[in-house]
Amino acid sequence: MRVFFVLTTIVAVITAIYKWRYKLMNAMLAVDFLRRIAVSVSMNLPSIRKNILPSIFKETTDSTP
């Protein structure tokens, strides 16, 4: 019975986090300290540095006459 209660609680918590994931993320990123940590952690991921950053800072050339 105890295992059933623990598993039910875990599933309920995961479901709530998934349901309100964007509200939770916005609330966490509104805090300056947590936002700085999130940015520094994401900049340490190689895939973000290699793929996303060049596309953000890419110079666009307007070649239309």
MODELLER restraints for C-alpha pairs under 7 A, 6 or more apart:
rsr = mdl.restraints
at = mdl.atoms
rsr.add(forms.Gaussian(group=physical.xy_distance, feature=features.Distance(at['CA:28:A'], at['CA:34:A']), mean=6.38, stdev=0.5))
rsr.add(forms.Gaussian(group=physical.xy_distance, feature=features.Distance(at['CA:29:A'], at['CA:35:A']), mean=4.73, stdev=0.5))
rsr.add(forms.Gaussian(group=physical.xy_distance, feature=features.Distance(at['CA:42:A'], at['CA:48:A']), mean=6.98, stdev=0.5))
rsr.add(forms.Gaussian(group=physical.xy_distance, feature=features.Distance(at['CA:43:A'], at['CA:49:A']), mean=6.20, stdev=0.5))
